[in-house]
């Protein structure tokens, strides 16, 4: 299980809602959370 860095929800790593940033994969519970991350990934990866 992974943790959605936007909302803190547990997410299965086989989800299609994911993105890569600086060589690391981030998983999301919804497209809304993914879009939030994609707007400002630095905010969520510090």
N, C-alpha and C positions, 0 to 999 in steps of 0.2 A: 504494500500500500504506500501511496505517496500522499503528501499533504498539499492541497491547493494553497499557494502562497498568498492569494487574495483574500479568501474567506476562511481558511483553516480547515475546510472539510476534507475528510479522507477520500482519496480517489484511487481506483484501480489503475495500475500502470499500463493496462492494455487499452485504455481509453484512446479514442482518436483525437480528443481535444487536448493537444499538447503543443509545446513550442520548444525550440532550442535557443539558448542564449549563452554565449561564451563557453560553448562546449558542454553545457549541462542541459538536461531535459527537464522541463517543468510541466506538470500535469494539472488539469483544471476540471472542475465539476460542471462547468457550462461555458458556452461561447462568450457569455458576458464577462466572466472572470478572465478568460484568455484575452479578450479585447482590452480590458483594463491593464493587464500585464504588458501587452504589446505597445500600448500608448507610452508607458514609462517603466521599462524593465529595471532600470537602475534603482528606482524607488523600492522595489520588492526584493532586490538581491543583495542589499548591503549587509 
